[in-house]
């Protein structure tokens, strides 16, 4: 479905530099889903693009947020504290439509959304490929960042080296597993589902969850 307008790109100055927001607006929006990228990539990530293509037809405007370090052309993400500063600086643009805002992101962006959700008044949190721990270091758990006070959905690859779904602790959040998916939700060619099916699990899961939010 393509019931949304073409991309609208806005920039905003933050205390961490200039950030960029690419809007995929729903014609009759009831929610805004704002999602940022990880530390090693941008908004071209397959899951972010899939959500931006699918959700606007269902009343959810999608704002793809590029952190200042990406806009500036840098290759390496700054410290988490600086990422939080950039995200806070974008928030006024995200709430401008006057709709409830779901704070989201993939990997490092998911951590930012979780850490700042309560203070910014986010309606909910979408954590894509939440990096529960560094690969091979399960003792370095970041689970505490997930256990916030707002409704949270985690979408996690079944083979994510940063944390498989069964490694996550009990908590007040929902989980959608993408079988065989890695940290970027890529599935191996030998898997019984293909890449399109894997992305459909993500978009269907997020749509079902957004429909349940009050």
N, C-alpha and C positions, 0 to 999 in steps of 0.2 A: 504494500500500500504506500502511496506517496502523498498522503493528505497533509502536506506541510509545505511551507514556503522554502525558497532556496536559502542557502547559508547566509547568515548575517554575521560579520566579524567586527568585534569591538575590542578596543584596547583600553586599559586602565592603569594608571600609575599607582604603584604600591611602594611601601617602605623597602621592599626588596628589589625594586625595579619595575619595568613595564611588563604587565601580564596581558595575555590575549584570550578572548573568549569567542568561540565559534558557535553560534546559535543554530539549532534546528528546531524551529518553533512549531508547536501544534496550533492548528486553527482555533480550536476551542480548548485551551489548556486549563487543566485543573491542578497541575503540579509542575515544578521545575526539577529536573534531575541534573545536577552539576557534577561533572566527573573530571578528574585530572589524571594525568599520566604517571608512569613510574619513573624511577631514577635512571633508567637506561633507554627510554624511548619517549615517543610523543603521542599525540592524539590520533595518529594513524594506526594505533593498536587495533587488532581485529575485533576485540570485544567492545571497545568504545565506538568504533564505526558501526558495528552491528546494532548497538543500542540506539545510536543517533538515526539510523535508517528506519528502525522499526517503531520506536516508542511514540513519536509525534502523531502517528495515525491513531493512537489510543489515548490522546489527551494529555500526553506528557511531553513538555518541551525539554529538549536536551541541550545543555550548555557544556561544550568541551573546553576545558580550561587548560591553557598552557602557562606553566609557571615562568616567572621572569628569566630564569637561567636558560630555559629553552628558547624563549623569544630572543635573547641576546646571543644565541648561537653557541652556547657553551656545551661541552661534551659531558661534563660531570656535574651531578646534582650537588647543591650545597648541603649543609647540615640540616637535620630535621627542624631545628628551631627557625632557620631561615625559610624553609618550605612553609611552615605555619604562618610566618609573617606575610608571605606572598598570598597565601590562601585567604587570610583575613582581609587583605587589601582588595581582593576581588569580590568579596561578599556583598558590598553595596550594589554592585552591578547585577548580582544574581537575584537579590530580593526586589529589585526595581519593578518587575512585573506585578508585584503584589500578591504572589502565590506562595504556598508552602514550598520550601526548598529541601530536596533530599541532597545531602552532602555525600559525594562519592568519589571514588578513584580506584585506580588499579595499583597494586603493590605499594610503593612509597606513598602514592597519592591516597590509597585507602587508609594508611596510618595517619596521614594529615587530617583526613575527614573525621576519623574516630577521635583524634586528640582534641579537635576544636569544636565538635558538634554541639556540645552543651552550651559553651560560652556564646556561640554564634546564633543559637536558637534554631538549629537545623530540625526539620520535621522528622527526619530519619537519616540513616546512614546505609549506603551501599558500598560494601568492601569487596572489590574484585581482586582475586589472587592475593589475599592478605598474607604478607610475609611473616608468618607466625614465629619463625626463627631463621637465622642464617643456615644455608645448606650444610647438613652434617653437624649442626650445633643445636640440637633440640633443647639443651639446657638453657639456651639464651632466649627464653620465651618472651614474646611481646603480647601475650594474651591479655594482660591488664589493660592495654589500649582498647581492646574490643568491648570490654564489659562496661559500656557507658549507660547513660540513662535514657537513650532514645531508641526506637525500634531499629534494628540492624539486620541486614541480610548479607551473609557471606556467600560469595560464589567462588568455588575452589576447584581446581583441577585435581583429579584423582591421583595423579602422579607428580604433584607439585613438590619440588625438592625444598621449597621454603615452608612446607607444612601440608601434609595430606589431610583430608577431612577428618579421618579417624584420630589424628593427633590433637585436634582442637578440644579444649576443655568444655565441660558443661557450662551453659550460660544462657542469658536471656537474649538470644539471637537466633535467627533462622539460617539454615544452610542449604545451598543448592550445590550438588556435586556434578562436575563435568567429567564423566568417566574417561580415564586414560589421558586426560588433559595435563599438559605441563604448566609452567608458570605463565606462559603466554596463551594458554588454552589450545595449543597445537596438539593434535592427536596423531599418533603414528599411523603409517599407511596400513599396517597389519591389524589395526583396531577394528572392531565390528561396527563402528560408526565413523562417518566421514566428517570433514571439517565443517561443512554446512550444518550437519546434524548437531555437532557440538555447539555451534553458535546459536542454534535454535533452542537448545536447552537453556542457554544463558538468557536469551530474550524472553522466552516463555516464562522462565522462573522469575525474572524481574517484573514482567507484566503482571503476573499473578500476585506478586507481593505488593506492587504499587496499588493494585485494585483493592487490596485488603487494608490499606492505610486509611485511617479516618481523616 
